[in-house]
Amino acid sequence: MKPTWKHYSIAIIILIFAGFVIKFLYFSGRSASRLLGKNARQTLRIKNMAPNGFISISFDKRGKNTVKDVTFKANDGYIYTLEYMDMNPFGGTIRWVPYGEGSDIVQSRSLSRWFGDVVNLEIPKKCNKILGVDISYAQKGERTKNLTCLTSDGIILSKEYREGIIDRHFEGYLEIKPEN
């Protein structure tokens, strides 16, 4: 039997339907697990994470997608923040380097997404332990990274990292101080 245009049409419809099912199950964040339960959950695979190296995860909307930023300690001793976006194979990477090693001139992960290199951002001088990283929009088109850490003198400090060349000279700090 020779395939006709009806056979090709049915095959195309099946492929389109299969594409939507694959997108829904594997690339749509938590949508699939809301309907199908925890076995249909999205899994973010992180290579080279040290044992007990997970630090934090933050969520932010970008268009119709949810961006997940996972911060962890890697086997090489550095802290990293990896960006995961639904339906996008490109994610940016930040490496948080100790004070004195210096930050990169371009503090945006856009270069990291396309070229695969990491963006180095320097942690505050007395940062003893990173408690979390939150990445969100400071203004339209510009993302801000907020690193919260415990300093060597016991202060909980949050530092803002802005992407702009001029803006970064006006980065802000926030101290969290418990009252006894």
N, C-alpha and C positions, 0 to 999 in steps of 0.2 A: 504494500500500500504506500503510495506516494504522499508525503506530508502536504497538506493544503494550508491556506492562510488561516483557517480555523484552528488547525493544530498549533501553528506558530503563535496565534493569539492566545490560546489557552496556556501555552508554555510561558509566554511573557507575563500573563496574569499570575501564574503560579510563582514565577521568579520575583515579581514585585511583592506579592503577599509574603513570600519567604523573607525578603529583605526587610519588610516592616516587622515581622516576628523577631528576626535577629536583632534589629535595632532596639526593639522594645525590651528584649530579654537581656541584652549584653551592654547596651550603650545608653540606657535611659536612666541611670542613677537608681533611685529607689522606687521608681514607678512600678516596675514589674513585681517587686516584693510586696508592694501594697495590695496588689490583687492576688498574687499567687503564693504569698507566704515567704518565710525567711530563706527557703531553699532557692528562690529565684533572685536572691540579692546580688547586687553588683559587687565584684571583688576588685579592690585596688591592690595590685601586686607591686611590692617594693623590694628591689634588689639591694643586697648588702646592708640591710638594717641590722644593727647590733642587737643581741638578745636584750629584751626589755628596753629597747631603744625608742619606743614610741613616745612622743612628747605631746602633740596636739593635732587636732584637725579643725579647720574653719571652713565655712560655707559662704558663698557669695553668688548672686545672680549675675550672669552676663548674657544679655539678650534672653533667649528662652531656655538657656542651659544653666545648670548649677555648677559652679567651679568649686572643686574640693582641693584644699591646700593641706597636705599632710607633712607635719614636721617630725623629724626623727633623728636619732644619733646613728651614724653609719659605722661600719667596721673600721673605716680609716680614722675615726675619732672626731670628725667634723659633724656639725649639725646641718641638716639639709631640709629645705621645704620644697616638695614636689607638687606641681600643679596638675590636676586631672580635670579635663573638661569632657562633658558628654558629647559624643559624636565628633570628636576631634582627636586625631592621633598625636598631635603636637602639644607637649606640656613644657612649661618652663621650669627651671631649677635654680634655687638660691642656695648658696653655701654660706653659712654664717661663720666668719673667720674671727679669730681672737683679735683683741685690740692690738694695734701696731702693725698688723699685716695689710691693712688698707682695703678700702672699698673700690670696686670698679667704677670707671668714669660713667658708664651707662648703667643705671640701676634698674632698668626695666628688663623683665624676662622675655620680651619680644625677640631679642637676639638669641636667647637661649632656646626658644621654641624652634627657630628655623635652623640654627647651626649646631645645636646639641651641646654647646658649652654651658658652663654654669656662670651665674652672676654672683660675685663675691661681695658680701656686705659685712662690714666690721661691727662686732658687738660692742656695747659700752665698756669703758675702761675696767670697771670693777665687777663686771658680770661674772658671777660664779656658777650660775645654773640657769639655763633657759627654761622658762615655765610654759611658754606658749607663743605662737605666732598667729596673728589675725591679719588677713589681707582683704582690703575692700577698696571702694572708690572714694578718693578724697574730693574729686570733682569729675565732671564728665570726661572720660577718656584717660584719666590718670589714677592709677592704683597706688594705694599707700600700704606699706608694710608696717605693722606694729608688733615689735618684739617685746615681750614681757620677761624679765629675768629677776633673779635674786642676786643682789650684789654681795661682795665679800664682807661688807659691814652690816648685812642683814636687812637692807632696804629692798622693797619690791619696786622695781622701776620699769616703766614702759617707754620705749623709744620709738618715735615715728620716723620712718624712712620714706622720703618723697622721691619721685622719679626725675623731676626736672633738675637741670644743671644749676639753676638759680635757686629753685625751691629747696634743695637739700641743705642750703645754708640757713634755712628757717625751720628745720626739723624740731619738733616739740618733744618734751619729756613729761611724764606723769609719774608721780610717786604715790604709792599706796601705803598708807600708814595706819595700822590698827591702833585704836584707842583702848587703853586698859582701864 
